[in-house]
Amino acid sequence: QVQLVESGGGLVPAGGSLRLSCAASGISFSNYVMGWYRQAPGKQRELVANINPGGTTSYADSVKDRFTISKDNAENTIYLQMNSLKPEDTAVYYCNARRWFNNYWGQGTQVTVSS
């Protein structure tokens, strides 16, 4: 059974930082493209950042230079370090694991940035 369990969300003032974690189980973690997506109220889910099996990362333009995605293959965990948070970063953040036709989601964690 595949499980992606996010943690680390919360309420933070603008300019603050948060670190999200996603612990994966039931998949060959090192073979998957792992990513963070977010969905704000009334908006579509969007890609925030991802990291491929080789460690190459990519980011949405809106978070470049503020967010950093990383992974620990030994712990089957990915992280999203979020700095200089803005109110527009408020959303539910979802962990994603993707490989070929397999596509898995976590339950999401709420991030709220107050102005």
C-alpha positions in Angstrom: 0.0 0.0 0.0 1.4 3.3 -1.1 1.4 6.1 1.5 2.6 9.7 1.3 2.3 11.5 4.6 2.9 15.2 4.7 3.7 17.2 7.8 5.0 20.7 8.7 2.3 23.0 7.6 0.9 25.7 9.8 0.3 29.4 10.2 3.2 31.8 9.7 3.5 35.5 9.3 4.6 37.0 6.0 8.4 36.8 5.6 8.6 33.7 7.8 9.7 30.2 7.0 8.3 26.7 7.1 9.7 23.2 6.3 7.4 20.6 4.9 8.2 16.9 4.9 6.7 14.0 3.0 7.4 10.5 4.1 6.8 7.8 1.5 6.2 4.1 1.9 5.1 1.3 -0.5 7.1 2.6 -3.5 10.7 2.3 -4.8 11.3 5.9 -3.6 14.5 6.5 -5.4 13.0 5.7 -8.8 10.1 8.2 -8.6 9.9 11.8 -9.5 8.8 13.4 -6.2 7.1 16.7 -6.1 5.1 19.3 -4.2 1.9 20.8 -5.5 -0.4 23.3 -4.0 -4.0 24.3 -4.3 -5.4 27.6 -3.1 -9.2 28.1 -2.6 -10.9 28.5 -6.0 -7.7 27.8 -7.9 -6.4 24.8 -9.8 -3.7 22.6 -8.2 -0.3 23.8 -9.4 3.2 22.4 -9.4 5.5 24.1 -6.9 8.7 22.0 -7.2 9.9 18.6 -8.1 13.0 16.5 -8.0 13.8 13.6 -10.2 15.7 10.4 -9.4 19.0 11.9 -10.4 18.4 14.9 -8.1 17.6 17.5 -10.7 15.1 20.0 -9.4 12.7 22.4 -11.0 10.5 25.1 -9.6 7.5 27.3 -10.4 8.6 30.8 -11.2 6.6 32.1 -8.3 8.8 30.3 -5.8 12.2 30.3 -7.3 14.9 31.6 -5.0 12.5 31.2 -2.0 11.7 27.5 -1.9 14.1 24.5 -1.9 13.1 20.9 -2.6 15.4 18.1 -1.4 15.2 14.4 -0.7 16.7 11.8 1.5 16.7 8.4 -0.2 17.7 6.6 2.9 14.7 8.0 4.8 12.3 7.9 1.8 11.4 11.5 2.5 11.3 14.7 0.6 11.3 18.2 2.0 10.3 21.6 1.0 12.1 24.5 2.7 10.0 27.6 2.2 11.5 31.0 3.0 10.3 34.6 2.6 6.7 33.3 2.6 4.0 35.5 1.1 0.3 35.6 1.7 -0.2 34.3 -1.9 1.7 31.1 -0.8 -1.4 30.2 1.3 -2.7 26.9 0.1 -3.0 23.2 0.8 0.3 21.6 -0.2 0.3 18.1 -1.5 3.2 15.6 -1.9 3.3 13.7 -5.2 5.1 10.6 -6.4 5.1 9.8 -10.1 6.7 7.1 -12.3 5.4 5.9 -15.6 1.6 5.4 -15.2 1.8 5.5 -11.4 0.8 8.7 -9.8 0.3 9.0 -6.0 -0.8 11.8 -3.7 -0.6 12.6 -0.1 -3.5 14.0 1.9 -2.2 17.5 2.0 -1.1 19.9 4.6 -2.4 23.5 5.1 0.0 26.4 4.9 -1.4 29.8 5.8 0.7 33.0 5.6 -0.8 36.0 7.3 -0.2 39.5 6.1 
